[in-house]
Amino acid sequence: MPSREPCPPLGQAVRERREEIGLTQESLAQAAGLATKRVWQIERQGANPTYSTLLSIATALRVPAEQLMLRARVIEDDRARAKKRGGR
């Protein structure tokens, strides 16, 4: 049975932006010069991209890397607040 753990915050930020602009993991990987498996690892497993990989992903997603990092921080903060309230 697949894990129901939430995606890592940075991975979720990447996935949300990718879906906002209508890209698949494969098309993001190609645009960023990465293997599709690497994009999946970042989105789902919390693999930490190097700064240059993050820049490549951000460029492919047409946002500054800082925006992805900020979005990840907001996701992390939202999760912490939900946990304090007794949510997931």
N, CA, C and O of each residue as an XYZ file, in Angstrom:
352
protein
N       0.847     -1.182      0.000
C       0.000      0.000      0.000
C       0.890      1.243      0.000
O       1.835      1.319      0.786
N       0.603      2.227     -0.876
C       1.435      3.424     -0.938
C       1.325      4.247      0.340
O       0.291      4.259      1.008
N       2.401      4.923      0.655
C       2.444      5.783      1.828
C       1.535      6.988      1.635
O       1.414      7.519      0.531
N       0.903      7.409      2.714
C       0.047      8.594      2.679
C       0.751      9.811      3.247
O       0.122     10.837      3.503
N       2.050      9.698      3.444
C       2.824     10.825      3.939
C       2.745     11.968      2.927
O       2.768     11.724      1.721
N       2.652     13.202      3.398
C       2.626     14.320      2.461
C       3.971     14.469      1.750
O       5.012     14.041      2.249
N       3.917     15.071      0.602
C       5.145     15.354     -0.143
C       6.008     16.304      0.672
O       5.484     17.102      1.450
N       7.315     16.229      0.507
C       8.190     17.203      1.156
C       7.814     18.621      0.680
O       7.373     18.787     -0.457
N       7.983     19.629      1.528
C       7.555     20.979      1.152
C       8.129     21.491     -0.170
O       7.384     22.026     -0.990
N       9.429     21.340     -0.394
C       9.989     21.828     -1.662
C       9.439     21.017     -2.827
O       9.126     21.566     -3.884
N       9.324     19.722     -2.629
C       8.755     18.872     -3.674
C       7.325     19.257     -4.001
O       6.932     19.281     -5.167
N       6.549     19.559     -2.970
C       5.168     19.980     -3.189
C       5.124     21.313     -3.934
O       4.288     21.504     -4.817
N       6.013     22.223     -3.584
C       6.067     23.517     -4.261
C       6.392     23.331     -5.749
O       5.794     23.980     -6.607
N       7.335     22.450     -6.040
C       7.702     22.175     -7.436
C       6.498     21.565     -8.157
O       6.137     21.998     -9.252
N       5.881     20.557     -7.536
C       4.747     19.896     -8.173
C       3.589     20.861     -8.419
O       2.998     20.858     -9.499
N       3.264     21.686     -7.424
C       2.153     22.630     -7.586
C       2.416     23.581     -8.746
O       1.534     23.813     -9.573
N       3.622     24.129     -8.811
C       3.945     25.055     -9.894
C       3.931     24.328    -11.244
O       3.427     24.858    -12.234
N       4.481     23.124    -11.274
C       4.504     22.343    -12.515
C       3.079     22.118    -13.013
O       2.801     22.278    -14.201
N       2.187     21.750    -12.111
C       0.796     21.519    -12.491
C       0.089     22.819    -12.886
O      -0.750     22.821    -13.786
N       0.430     23.927    -12.211
C      -0.163     25.232    -12.555
C       0.081     25.594    -14.013
O      -0.789     26.153    -14.680
N       1.279     25.267    -14.500
C       1.615     25.660    -15.873
C       1.450     24.500    -16.863
O       1.829     24.606    -18.029
N       0.881     23.397    -16.379
C       0.514     22.312    -17.272
C       1.639     21.419    -17.758
O       1.558     20.851    -18.847
N       2.690     21.291    -16.956
C       3.786     20.415    -17.349
C       3.649     19.051    -16.679
O       3.125     18.942    -15.570
N       4.121     18.025    -17.359
C       4.260     16.712    -16.756
C       5.636     16.638    -16.112
O       6.485     17.499    -16.341
N       5.849     15.611    -15.311
C       7.193     15.417    -14.760
C       8.196     15.230    -15.891
O       9.323     15.718    -15.817
N       7.784     14.525    -16.932
C       8.683     14.274    -18.058
C       9.057     15.570    -18.782
O      10.221     15.788    -19.121
N       8.060     16.425    -19.013
C       8.360     17.669    -19.723
C       9.184     18.621    -18.862
O      10.033     19.343    -19.383
N       8.945     18.633    -17.551
C       9.772     19.446    -16.656
C      11.206     18.934    -16.671
O      12.155     19.711    -16.779
N      11.349     17.625    -16.562
C      12.695     17.042    -16.570
C      13.435     17.414    -17.848
O      14.598     17.817    -17.801
N      12.779     17.284    -18.964
C      13.421     17.611    -20.237
C      13.809     19.085    -20.295
O      14.917     19.422    -20.712
N      12.902     19.963    -19.878
C      13.186     21.403    -19.917
C      14.312     21.786    -18.965
O      15.059     22.729    -19.229
N      14.434     21.053    -17.852
C      15.460     21.363    -16.856
C      16.748     20.587    -17.080
O      17.732     20.801    -16.372
N      16.755     19.687    -18.058
C      17.949     18.895    -18.332
C      18.205     17.823    -17.284
O      19.353     17.516    -16.962
N      17.121     17.254    -16.751
C      17.222     16.247    -15.696
C      16.564     14.949    -16.137
O      15.809     14.917    -17.108
N      16.856     13.899    -15.420
C      16.140     12.646    -15.621
C      14.767     12.770    -14.962
O      14.632     13.415    -13.923
N      13.770     12.164    -15.554
C      12.424     12.187    -14.979
C      12.444     11.628    -13.560
O      11.750     12.131    -12.677
N      13.238     10.591    -13.349
C      13.326      9.995    -12.014
C      13.794     11.021    -10.984
O      13.338     11.001     -9.841
N      14.688     11.906    -11.373
C      15.193     12.931    -10.447
C      14.074     13.888    -10.044
O      13.958     14.250     -8.873
N      13.249     14.300    -11.011
C      12.115     15.174    -10.697
C      11.179     14.457     -9.732
O      10.714     15.052     -8.760
N      10.900     13.182     -9.995
C      10.032     12.399     -9.123
C      10.626     12.330     -7.712
O       9.907     12.486     -6.725
N      11.924     12.100     -7.622
C      12.575     12.013     -6.308
C      12.450     13.325     -5.537
O      12.223     13.318     -4.327
N      12.597     14.433     -6.229
C      12.485     15.741     -5.578
C      11.049     15.984     -5.125
O      10.809     16.426     -4.001
N      10.096     15.690     -6.010
C       8.688     15.935     -5.692
C       8.156     15.000     -4.617
O       7.405     15.435     -3.744
N       8.524     13.738     -4.662
C       7.887     12.739     -3.805
C       8.728     12.230     -2.648
O       8.183     11.858     -1.609
N      10.016     12.207     -2.802
C      10.853     11.602     -1.773
C      11.665     12.613     -0.978
O      12.355     12.243     -0.028
N      11.592     13.851     -1.344
C      12.324     14.860     -0.603
C      13.800     14.920     -0.902
O      14.589     15.423     -0.101
N      14.181     14.395     -2.082
C      15.588     14.496     -2.467
C      15.962     15.974     -2.526
O      15.226     16.785     -3.089
N      17.081     16.311     -1.957
C      17.527     17.704     -1.945
C      18.296     18.010     -3.220
O      19.376     17.464     -3.446
N      17.741     18.878     -4.048
C      18.467     19.239     -5.266
C      19.642     20.153     -4.949
O      19.612     20.908     -3.977
N      20.665     20.078     -5.770
C      21.744     21.052     -5.650
C      21.183     22.406     -6.047
O      20.103     22.502     -6.630
N      21.930     23.444     -5.724
C      21.459     24.783     -6.087
C      21.338     24.917     -7.602
O      20.386     25.524     -8.092
N      22.279     24.364     -8.340
C      22.207     24.473     -9.800
C      21.003     23.701    -10.340
O      20.378     24.133    -11.309
N      20.672     22.564     -9.723
C      19.477     21.821    -10.144
C      18.227     22.621     -9.822
O      17.309     22.689    -10.639
N      18.180     23.223     -8.649
C      17.040     24.056     -8.276
C      16.879     25.215     -9.253
O      15.760     25.543     -9.649
N      17.986     25.835     -9.643
C      17.913     26.922    -10.619
C      17.379     26.426    -11.958
O      16.581     27.111    -12.598
N      17.809     25.247    -12.386
C      17.329     24.677    -13.649
C      15.829     24.394    -13.591
O      15.093     24.667    -14.539
N      15.394     23.844    -12.465
C      13.961     23.564    -12.292
C      13.170     24.870    -12.284
O      12.148     24.988    -12.961
N      13.638     25.832    -11.528
C      12.942     27.117    -11.447
C      12.856     27.785    -12.817
O      11.817     28.338    -13.175
N      13.928     27.735    -13.570
C      13.923     28.319    -14.911
C      12.884     27.618    -15.784
O      12.124     28.268    -16.502
N      12.857     26.297    -15.718
C      11.882     25.529    -16.502
C      10.451     25.833    -16.061
O       9.522     25.785    -16.868
N      10.280     26.145    -14.776
C       8.959     26.476    -14.248
C       8.623     27.961    -14.384
O       7.530     28.398    -14.023
N       9.577     28.728    -14.909
C       9.406     30.162    -15.167
C       9.114     30.971    -13.902
O       8.269     31.866    -13.887
N       9.853     30.616    -12.834
C       9.781     31.370    -11.578
C      11.187     31.471    -11.005
O      12.036     30.634    -11.314
N      11.451     32.475    -10.178
C      12.742     32.524     -9.490
C      12.839     31.377     -8.476
O      11.832     30.980     -7.889
N      14.022     30.859     -8.275
C      14.231     29.787     -7.290
C      13.745     30.219     -5.913
O      13.224     29.408     -5.148
N      13.916     31.481     -5.606
C      13.486     31.999     -4.305
C      11.986     31.832     -4.116
O      11.526     31.601     -2.998
N      11.217     31.947     -5.195
C       9.771     31.788     -5.088
C       9.409     30.350     -4.722
O       8.497     30.121     -3.928
N      10.116     29.390     -5.293
C       9.876     27.993     -4.922
C      10.230     27.750     -3.463
O       9.510     27.049     -2.751
N      11.333     28.327     -3.024
C      11.757     28.150     -1.636
C      10.769     28.815     -0.670
O      10.477     28.271      0.395
N      10.264     29.976     -1.040
C       9.275     30.660     -0.209
C       7.984     29.855     -0.141
O       7.391     29.709      0.928
N       7.551     29.334     -1.285
C       6.339     28.512     -1.310
C       6.525     27.284     -0.417
O       5.606     26.892      0.302
N       7.707     26.681     -0.463
C       7.993     25.516      0.381
C       7.903     25.897      1.861
O       7.392     25.126      2.672
N       8.390     27.062      2.203
C       8.342     27.517      3.597
C       6.902     27.731      4.052
O       6.553     27.392      5.183
N       6.077     28.283      3.192
C       4.666     28.487      3.520
C       3.978     27.140      3.734
O       3.196     26.983      4.671
N       4.267     26.176      2.873
C       3.704     24.831      3.016
C       4.131     24.227      4.352
O       3.313     23.659      5.076
N       5.399     24.353      4.665
C       5.926     23.821      5.924
C       5.249     24.485      7.126
O       4.869     23.804      8.079
N       5.098     25.805      7.083
C       4.448     26.530      8.173
C       2.985     26.136      8.309
O       2.485     25.981      9.423
N       2.289     25.972      7.177
C       0.887     25.562      7.203
C       0.738     24.178      7.833
O      -0.186     23.937      8.611
N       1.639     23.288      7.497
C       1.594     21.936      8.066
C       1.837     21.967      9.574
O       1.187     21.244     10.328
N       2.770     22.803     10.005
C       3.066     22.898     11.442
C       1.853     23.446     12.195
O       1.527     22.962     13.279
N       1.187     24.447     11.630
C      -0.012     24.990     12.273
C      -1.124     23.957     12.332
O      -1.820     23.842     13.340
N      -1.290     23.204     11.247
C      -2.335     22.166     11.217
C      -2.039     21.079     12.246
O      -2.952     20.562     12.890
N      -0.783     20.740     12.396
C      -0.401     19.711     13.371
C      -0.694     20.180     14.791
O      -1.142     19.396     15.627
N      -0.444     21.452     15.060
C      -0.726     22.004     16.392
C      -2.213     21.980     16.687
O      -2.624     21.816     17.836
N      -3.021     22.143     15.646
C      -4.486     22.124     15.815
C      -5.019     20.697     15.872
O      -6.216     20.483     16.064
N      -4.132     19.727     15.707
C      -4.574     18.338     15.766
C      -4.868     17.739     14.410
O      -5.376     16.621     14.314
N      -4.546     18.490     13.344
C      -4.730     17.956     11.991
C      -3.558     17.121     11.589
O      -2.724     16.766     12.421
N      -3.482     16.798     10.308
C      -2.384     15.977      9.776
C      -1.089     16.710      9.749
O      -0.074     16.155      9.330
